[in-house]
Amino acid sequence: MMEACRSLGFAARFVSGHLCDAAMVDADRPMIGGGATHAWCQVCLPAAGWWTGDLAA
C-alpha cells in the first residue's frame, strides 16, 4: 500500500509499534514479544494531513 501511494506521488511512511490490550494486562498468559508487535502505513493527503491505513484492522 505504501509503495502504491508513493507511485501516485503521495508521501507515505511505514509505522510500527506494539498492541496494548488492557484485558491481557493481568491475564495468566499476557501477549508479549513478537505477538504484540504491529505495523501500518500512513499517507500524507494534501489539505487533510496524515491518514492511517491499517488494512489488518
N, C-alpha and C positions, 0 to 999 in steps of 0.2 A: 504494500500500500504506500509506504514511504517513497519508494523509487518511482511508482506510478505518478504520485503527486509532484515529485521533483521533475519528472519528464514533461509535465504540463506547465512548469515554470513556477510552482509554488514552493516556498521554503518548507521543509519538513524535517523533523528530528525524531530520533529513537529515544524513548524514555524507559527506564527500568526502575523497579522498586520492590517493595515487599508488601504482601497482602496482610491485613490485620483483621482477624475475626474475633470480636470480643467474646463470643460464645466459646472459643477454644482456649482462652487465657487460663482458666482453672481446670481444663479438661485433663483426663487421665493420660491422653496421648495428644498433646498440642502439636500443631503443624509448625515445624521448624526447618531450617536449612533450605535446600533446593526446592522443596514443596511449597515454600512460602514466597518464592520469587515470582515476579510478573513483569511483562514488558508490553508497551503500547506505542502508538505513533501519534505525534502532534503535527498539525499542519497549520501554517500561518495563512489565514484568509484575509485579503485586503479589507479594511474597514470593519473587520469582525474580530481580529486577533487570533490567538491560538485556539484551535479546535482539537479536542482529544478524540482520536479514533481508536476505540478498543473493540476490535472485532471478536474478541473472546468473551466479552461480557454478555 
